[in-house]
Amino acid sequence: MAITMLNNLPLDTERCLALKDIKIIDFAEVFAAPFGISLMADMGAEVIKVESFPRRSLTRPISVDARVADGPGPAYEKTAPQTQGNRNKLFLSLNLNDKDGKEIFTRLIKWADIIIDGYAAGVIDKLGFSWEQIHKINKNINMISMPAWGVDGPYTGYTALGSLVEASSGHVITRGNSKKPTEDILGTIQTDASAPLEVMFATIASMYRKKETGNGSFIDLSHLEAFAWYLPGMLSEWEWNKRLPKQLGNEENDFVPHGCFVTSNPDEWVVIAAENDNQWQGLCKALLKENFAKIEHPWSSIIGRISNKTAINEWIQQEVQVMERSEIIDLLVKNNVITAPVINAPGLLTNEQLTSRNWWQSVDHKFLGNRLMSGFLWDIKPDKQKWYLPAGLLGEHNELILKNLGFSKNEIKKFNANQVIGNEYTQ
C-alpha cells in the first residue's frame, strides 16, 4: 500500500527527506523505542504511532504527577516523556483486543515497511500478531522486537524500564561511589539514550537487507545485550583478570585530576581533568603553582599524581572555591586544560553553543502553548529538520489514518462508538 499519509496534512514547513520512503509502525511506549523512531521521523520516515486504547500508556497519566506540566487540558497530554519522545508522528489510538481493532492493525501492517515492537516479550503475540502472523500479512515487512531481556529465555515476559536494565548489566554498581551505599546511586536511565540509536541502526540495516533479498526480516533487539556492549572494559577485566572494577564516582583510574569541584557559589560546580603532563602544566600555570609541574616535584608525573590523588583534589578544591565558575572556565580553557561547567536545565536553555547552532526548537502545542523543545542529533543539508508535528494528542489522527486505510466514514463512526478508537481516556 503506497499511501503517503503526510501528504494529506496541511504542513506549513519543509521537512527532511533522507528517509522519506520508509513507513514505520511505532508499537512502543515510554522513551527508548519511541525516541529512536522519532529520530527517523525527523529524517523523513512516515511514522504512525499506535497507542493502546482504552488502556493508557505509561507516559499518559490520568491524574497530575511530577511529569505533568501546569496549564489547561488533561494530564495525559502534558508529560515531558510523551512530548519529547514522540515528535513528527501520526497518532492512532486503537483497541487491539477488539476484532475491528485487529482488522485496522492488519491493514496498517500491509501499509508499513517496518513495525517496531517495544513491549515485553509475548505481548504482541497474545494480541494475535506474532512475527509469523505479521509476515503472512505482509511478507515484505521488517520487524524489530525490543523487550528488555530479548524475546526468549528464562526472563521471557518480564517487564522492565531502563533502570532495571542498568542494574542488570552491572552499570549501576560500576558507576557508583565507593564512599556511598549502593542504594544512594542515582539512576541515569542511560539505556533510554543508547537504545534509540540501536533502533535506528537496526531499522536501516533491515531495509538494506530487504532490498537485497526481497523479504522482510525479524530482529530480536535485547536492551540488556545491546547495553552490555557499552561496558567492554568492565566485562573483560573480570573475564580475563578476575578483577572487579572499582567504583570511581567522578574519578578516573588512569590520570589525576579528574573530578567535580564546587566554586564560590555552592550551587555551581565545574569539572576539571588533566590527562597528560602538558595539561597538568597548564593547570598549574593557571592556578599559579607552576612549581607543581617541575620535574623535581612528586606531582610532575602521572604516576606521582595518581599516588597523591587526595592531596591534589584538596588543593584544586581550595583554589576554585574562591572563584566564580565563569572565571575558572575562562582561565583553564586559555591554558588548554580540560574543563566544563556542570549545567542544570535552565543553564542549557541559555547555553551559547546550543543557541548559536539553533538547536532549540520553538514548538506550538494545544495545551502547553509555545515551548522550547530539544533539537536534532544532526544537521543534513540541504534538507530541513524541524518539529513539523508536535507530539500528537490522543487519537489526533485517527480519522486521517483510517480514511487512508480504506475505511468509510460510517465505519469510522462505528469504531468510535464501540471504543475501538478514541481520543479521551477515562478513569
Phi, psi and omega per residue, in radians:
M1 nan 1.813 -3.045
A2 -1.559 0.887 -3.141
I3 -1.552 2.278 3.053
T4 -1.905 1.693 -2.992
M5 -1.233 -0.481 -3.137
L6 -1.117 -0.404 3.115
N7 -1.161 -0.288 -3.124
N8 -1.636 0.083 3.113
L9 -1.801 2.488 3.121
P10 -1.409 1.159 -3.135
L11 -1.286 2.307 -3.070
D12 -1.805 0.375 -3.116
T13 -2.571 2.686 3.032
E14 -1.253 2.736 3.081
R15 -2.373 2.807 3.105
C16 -1.138 2.481 -3.087
L17 -2.095 0.270 -3.079
A18 -1.044 -0.627 -3.134
L19 -2.060 0.559 -2.998
K20 -1.099 -0.340 -3.077
D21 -1.631 0.108 -3.121
I22 -1.803 2.229 3.121
K23 -1.973 2.162 -2.967
I24 -2.142 2.381 2.913
I25 -1.694 2.075 3.070
D26 -1.617 1.746 3.128
F27 -1.967 1.203 -3.027
A28 -2.678 2.862 -3.129
E29 -2.271 2.992 3.067
V30 1.173 -1.984 -2.951
F31 -2.302 -0.805 -2.938
A32 -0.958 -1.083 3.131
A33 -1.207 -0.816 -3.128
P34 -0.985 -0.708 -3.122
F35 -1.251 -0.645 3.066
G36 -1.039 -0.665 3.116
I37 -1.236 -0.606 3.065
S38 -1.087 -0.622 3.103
L39 -1.043 -0.664 3.119
M40 -1.313 -0.583 3.050
A41 -1.124 -0.649 3.067
D42 -0.988 -0.585 -3.070
M43 -1.628 0.197 2.994
G44 1.863 -0.113 3.076
A45 -1.077 2.526 3.117
E46 -1.633 2.044 -2.986
V47 -2.078 2.289 2.968
I48 -1.983 2.046 3.110
K49 -1.575 2.100 3.127
V50 -1.709 1.947 3.114
E51 -1.801 2.503 -3.125
S52 -1.205 2.544 -3.131
F53 -2.675 2.391 0.017
P54 -1.391 -0.097 2.985
R55 -1.067 2.483 -3.086
R56 -1.863 2.748 3.118
S57 -1.249 2.736 3.089
L58 -1.087 -0.434 -3.137
T59 -1.671 0.222 3.094
R60 -2.175 1.345 -3.140
P61 -1.256 2.560 3.082
I62 -1.288 -0.768 -3.112
S63 -1.853 2.834 -3.073
V64 -1.205 2.284 2.993
D65 -2.343 -2.954 -3.025
A66 -1.111 -0.331 -3.107
R67 -1.485 -0.218 -2.961
V68 -1.608 2.275 3.116
A69 -1.345 2.728 3.076
D70 -1.218 2.808 3.060
G71 2.125 3.101 -3.103
P72 -1.284 2.953 3.064
G73 1.657 2.856 -3.106
P74 -1.179 2.608 -3.103
A75 -1.015 -0.636 -3.025
Y76 -1.261 -0.061 3.073
E77 -1.786 0.099 -2.950
K78 -2.354 0.528 3.114
T79 -1.695 2.576 -3.115
A80 -1.062 -0.852 -3.133
P81 -1.037 -0.648 -3.113
Q82 -1.198 -0.774 -3.070
T83 -1.342 -0.624 -3.095
Q84 -1.345 -0.538 -3.006
G85 -1.731 0.189 -3.028
N86 -2.466 0.645 3.135
R87 -1.342 2.767 2.973
N88 1.042 0.650 3.122
K89 -2.230 2.769 2.943
L90 -1.676 2.470 -3.004
F91 -1.953 2.191 3.088
L92 -2.168 2.147 3.043
S93 -1.715 2.331 -2.922
L94 -2.602 2.360 3.045
N95 -1.647 1.762 -3.082
L96 -1.452 0.020 3.004
N97 -1.525 -0.137 -3.140
D98 -1.706 2.524 -3.103
K99 -1.108 -0.618 3.090
D100 -1.211 -0.608 3.064
G101 -1.100 -0.659 3.106
K102 -1.170 -0.634 3.112
E103 -1.172 -0.713 3.092
I104 -1.077 -0.782 -3.117
F105 -1.137 -0.625 3.105
T106 -1.085 -0.781 3.115
R107 -1.143 -0.598 3.111
L108 -1.143 -0.684 3.109
I109 -1.103 -0.672 3.100
K110 -1.114 -0.554 -3.118
W111 -1.327 -0.579 -2.878
A112 -1.489 2.757 2.966
D113 -1.615 -0.525 -3.094
I114 -2.646 2.517 3.025
I115 -2.086 2.305 -3.128
I116 -2.013 1.989 -3.046
D117 -1.796 2.054 -3.086
G118 -1.957 0.307 3.141
Y119 -1.606 3.063 3.088
A120 -1.074 2.673 -3.128
A121 -0.992 2.312 3.073
G122 1.681 -0.287 -3.099
V123 -1.101 -0.898 -3.094
I124 -1.185 -0.536 3.092
D125 -1.118 -0.765 -3.127
K126 -1.125 -0.447 3.101
L127 -1.395 -0.082 3.105
G128 1.705 0.296 -3.078
F129 -2.303 1.051 3.010
S130 -1.196 2.964 3.113
W131 -1.024 -0.722 -3.132
E132 -1.084 -0.719 -3.137
Q133 -1.241 -0.704 3.112
I134 -1.108 -0.719 -3.124
H135 -1.166 -0.532 3.067
K136 -1.181 -0.651 3.133
I137 -1.186 -0.723 -3.101
N138 -2.542 1.749 -3.055
K139 -1.201 -0.253 -3.119
N140 -1.630 -0.102 -3.058
I141 -1.374 2.548 2.984
N142 -1.749 2.683 3.110
M143 -2.396 2.310 2.986
I144 -1.993 2.118 3.061
S145 -1.934 2.165 -2.981
M146 -2.302 1.006 2.972
P147 -1.176 2.790 -3.042
A148 -0.976 -0.697 -3.012
W149 -1.816 -0.007 -3.043
G150 1.718 3.005 -2.989
V151 -1.489 -0.194 3.107
D152 -2.468 -3.085 -3.093
G153 1.773 3.078 -3.056
P154 -1.123 -0.318 3.124
Y155 -1.648 0.156 -3.134
T156 -0.915 2.246 3.109
G157 1.593 -0.227 3.092
Y158 -1.210 2.464 3.072
T159 -1.732 2.711 -3.136
A160 -2.820 2.639 2.929
L161 -1.900 3.106 -3.028
G162 -1.009 -0.595 -3.120
S163 -1.081 -0.633 3.123
L164 -1.231 -0.657 3.107
V165 -1.135 -0.715 3.104
E166 -1.070 -0.729 3.138
A167 -1.166 -0.767 -3.078
S168 -1.239 -0.386 -3.135
S169 -1.518 -0.162 -3.074
G170 1.586 -0.034 -3.068
H171 -1.151 -0.704 -3.061
V172 -1.119 -0.856 -3.059
I173 -1.192 -0.545 3.125
T174 -1.300 -0.639 -3.099
R175 -1.282 -0.310 -2.975
G176 -1.194 3.004 3.122
N177 -1.770 2.154 -3.079
S178 -1.120 -0.263 -3.137
K179 -1.510 -0.084 -3.114
K180 -2.180 2.685 3.085
P181 -1.215 2.748 -3.064
T182 -0.985 -0.655 -3.075
E183 -1.199 -0.196 3.104
D184 -1.525 -0.068 -3.111
I185 -1.263 2.190 3.137
L186 -1.315 2.453 3.074
G187 -1.379 2.433 3.100
T188 -1.936 -0.277 -3.085
I189 0.907 0.838 -3.087
Q190 -1.145 -0.450 3.130
T191 -1.123 -0.461 3.084
D192 -1.232 -0.306 3.068
A193 -1.631 -0.557 -3.112
S194 -1.465 -0.686 -3.080
A195 -1.043 -0.660 3.134
P196 -0.978 -0.698 3.125
L197 -1.207 -0.600 3.090
E198 -1.152 -0.692 3.104
V199 -1.091 -0.771 -3.127
M200 -1.127 -0.791 3.124
F201 -1.055 -0.796 -3.125
A202 -1.105 -0.680 3.139
T203 -1.092 -0.877 -3.101
I204 -1.168 -0.662 3.092
A205 -1.081 -0.717 -3.132
S206 -1.162 -0.576 3.111
M207 -1.206 -0.678 3.055
Y208 -1.102 -0.713 3.135
R209 -1.108 -0.707 3.114
K210 -1.132 -0.640 3.122
K211 -1.096 -0.584 3.141
E212 -1.346 -0.715 -2.986
T213 -1.778 -0.411 -3.070
G214 1.475 -0.095 -3.116
N215 -2.058 2.708 3.068
G216 -1.331 2.832 3.139
S217 -2.318 2.809 3.139
F218 -1.975 2.273 3.140
I219 -2.077 2.132 3.072
D220 -1.661 1.843 -3.036
L221 -1.971 1.679 3.121
S222 -1.421 2.216 3.078
H223 -1.026 -0.768 -3.083
L224 -1.076 -0.840 -3.098
E225 -1.191 -0.664 3.121
A226 -1.164 -0.725 -3.102
F227 -1.248 -0.485 3.122
A228 -1.030 -0.465 3.125
W229 -1.255 -0.180 3.049
Y230 -1.470 -0.060 -3.046
L231 -2.178 0.743 -3.056
P232 -1.123 -0.594 3.141
G233 -1.118 -0.810 -3.139
M234 -1.078 -0.793 -3.086
L235 -1.196 -0.777 -3.103
S236 -1.233 -0.543 3.110
E237 -1.041 -0.709 3.112
W238 -1.363 -0.751 -3.079
E239 -1.091 -0.719 -3.064
W240 -1.598 -0.681 -2.976
N241 -2.009 -0.094 -3.107
K242 0.981 0.640 3.085
R243 -2.006 2.331 3.057
L244 -1.493 2.303 3.120
P245 -1.083 2.580 3.104
K246 -1.361 2.627 3.002
Q247 -1.428 1.995 -2.961
L248 -1.722 -0.298 -3.036
G249 1.071 -2.129 3.121
N250 -1.610 -0.013 -3.038
E251 -1.542 3.098 -3.122
E252 -2.398 2.428 -3.101
N253 -1.171 -0.636 -2.865
D254 -1.742 -0.132 3.049
F255 -2.750 2.748 -3.113
V256 -2.434 2.382 0.061
P257 -1.464 2.774 2.994
H258 -2.756 1.621 -3.023
G259 -2.808 -3.140 -3.116
C260 -2.075 2.205 -2.986
F261 -2.225 2.475 -3.134
V262 -1.498 2.486 -3.110
T263 -1.719 -2.884 -3.131
S264 -1.114 -0.453 3.025
N265 -1.649 2.024 -3.052
P266 -1.083 -0.234 3.104
D267 -1.658 -0.004 -3.102
E268 -2.104 2.184 -3.081
W269 -2.115 2.829 3.133
V270 -2.436 2.465 3.060
V271 -1.672 2.341 3.138
I272 -2.316 2.344 3.105
A273 -2.523 2.572 3.043
A274 -2.424 1.841 -3.018
E275 -1.639 -0.033 3.097
N276 -2.644 3.064 -3.074
D277 -1.132 -0.622 3.135
N278 -1.101 -0.758 3.124
Q279 -1.192 -0.615 3.086
W280 -1.111 -0.733 3.091
Q281 -1.064 -0.699 3.095
G282 -1.106 -0.693 3.123
L283 -1.143 -0.787 3.134
C284 -1.103 -0.685 3.109
K285 -1.130 -0.768 -3.113
A286 -1.095 -0.643 -3.093
L287 -1.692 0.246 3.025
L288 1.057 0.702 3.062
K289 -2.326 0.960 -3.051
E290 -1.097 -0.404 3.128
N291 -1.157 -0.379 3.103
F292 -1.170 -0.303 -3.114
A293 -1.771 -0.045 3.132
K294 -1.283 2.612 -2.951
I295 -1.053 -0.484 -3.117
E296 -1.382 -0.177 -3.124
H297 -1.475 2.438 -3.105
P298 -1.121 -0.298 -3.136
W299 -1.619 0.045 -3.027
S300 -1.283 -0.368 3.140
S301 -1.887 2.758 3.109
I302 -1.055 -0.730 3.140
I303 -1.080 -0.737 3.124
G304 -1.136 -0.648 3.139
R305 -1.220 -0.684 3.099
I306 -1.092 -0.666 -3.132
S307 -1.229 -0.365 -3.087
N308 -2.078 0.612 -3.044
K309 -0.940 -0.869 -3.058
T310 -1.073 -0.801 -3.116
A311 -1.125 -0.684 3.136
I312 -1.153 -0.768 3.125
N313 -1.098 -0.675 3.119
E314 -1.156 -0.680 3.114
W315 -1.116 -0.819 -3.132
I316 -1.099 -0.744 3.127
Q317 -1.059 -0.717 3.120
Q318 -1.078 -0.652 -3.114
E319 -1.279 -0.791 -2.995
V320 -1.438 -0.317 -3.074
Q321 -1.266 -0.150 3.081
V322 -1.851 0.164 -3.100
M323 -2.088 2.692 3.036
E324 -1.344 2.640 -3.066
R325 -1.061 -0.778 -3.127
S326 -1.099 -0.635 3.111
E327 -1.116 -0.756 3.141
I328 -1.122 -0.811 -3.109
I329 -1.038 -0.855 -3.126
D330 -1.045 -0.760 -3.092
L331 -1.122 -0.807 -3.077
L332 -1.270 -0.653 3.112
V333 -1.079 -0.718 3.126
K334 -1.094 -0.407 -3.123
N335 -1.850 0.339 3.034
N336 1.044 0.657 3.077
V337 -1.750 2.438 3.096
I338 -1.234 2.092 -3.120
T339 -2.713 2.697 3.102
A340 -2.830 2.565 3.061
P341 -1.316 2.616 3.001
V342 -1.538 1.873 -2.971
I343 -1.735 2.432 3.009
N344 -1.668 -3.122 -3.069
A345 -1.031 -0.832 3.094
P346 -1.046 -0.575 3.118
G347 -1.144 -0.598 3.089
L348 -1.133 -0.641 -3.122
L349 -1.122 -0.473 -3.127
T350 -1.870 0.149 -3.109
N351 -1.096 2.166 -3.033
E352 -1.182 -0.541 3.138
Q353 -1.191 -0.846 3.131
L354 -1.120 -0.687 -3.128
T355 -1.151 -0.745 -3.104
S356 -1.146 -0.453 -3.141
R357 -1.670 0.158 3.118
N358 0.956 0.695 -3.104
W359 -1.248 -0.716 3.135
W360 -1.210 2.408 -3.111
Q361 -2.004 2.308 3.092
S362 -1.515 2.041 -2.998
V363 -2.222 2.340 3.069
D364 -1.629 2.365 3.131
H365 -2.334 2.453 -3.038
K366 -0.945 -0.756 -3.061
F367 -1.814 -0.416 -3.098
L368 -1.633 -0.186 -3.076
G369 1.294 -2.693 3.129
N370 -1.535 2.181 -3.104
R371 -2.284 2.653 2.940
L372 -1.456 2.167 -3.112
M373 -2.061 2.765 -3.127
S374 -1.117 2.647 -3.077
G375 -1.658 -2.435 -2.917
F376 -2.087 2.761 -3.109
L377 -1.351 -0.276 -3.079
W378 -2.647 2.876 3.093
D379 -2.171 2.020 -3.068
I380 -1.918 2.064 3.120
K381 -1.832 2.449 0.189
P382 -1.602 0.116 -3.102
D383 -1.155 2.724 3.071
K384 -1.768 2.500 3.026
Q385 -2.141 2.106 -3.100
K386 -2.566 2.843 2.922
W387 -1.382 1.426 -3.140
Y388 -1.371 -0.295 3.010
L389 -2.357 2.064 3.015
P390 -1.182 2.925 3.098
A391 -0.921 2.231 -3.022
G392 -1.205 2.627 2.989
L393 -1.287 2.818 -3.121
L394 -0.977 2.118 3.095
G395 1.135 0.359 -3.021
E396 -1.029 -0.591 -3.042
H397 -1.971 0.373 -3.117
N398 -0.915 -0.942 -3.041
E399 -1.125 -0.767 3.129
L400 -1.027 -0.820 -3.089
I401 -1.163 -0.825 -3.093
L402 -1.154 -0.638 3.084
K403 -1.078 -0.755 3.131
N404 -1.229 -0.367 3.083
L405 -1.497 -0.018 3.032
G406 1.751 0.173 3.125
F407 -1.509 2.508 -3.108
S408 -1.424 2.935 3.098
K409 -1.066 -0.690 3.126
N410 -1.141 -0.690 3.104
E411 -1.136 -0.728 3.135
I412 -1.135 -0.673 3.095
K413 -1.087 -0.737 3.116
K414 -1.131 -0.711 3.126
F415 -1.047 -0.718 3.100
N416 -1.113 -0.790 -3.106
A417 -1.104 -0.597 -3.095
N418 -1.633 0.137 -3.139
Q419 1.022 0.569 2.956
V420 -1.302 -0.614 3.007
I421 -2.271 2.956 3.108
G422 -3.105 2.980 3.139
N423 -2.326 0.394 3.126
E424 -2.654 2.284 3.039
Y425 -1.612 2.576 3.056
T426 -2.131 2.890 -3.135
Q427 -1.066 nan nan
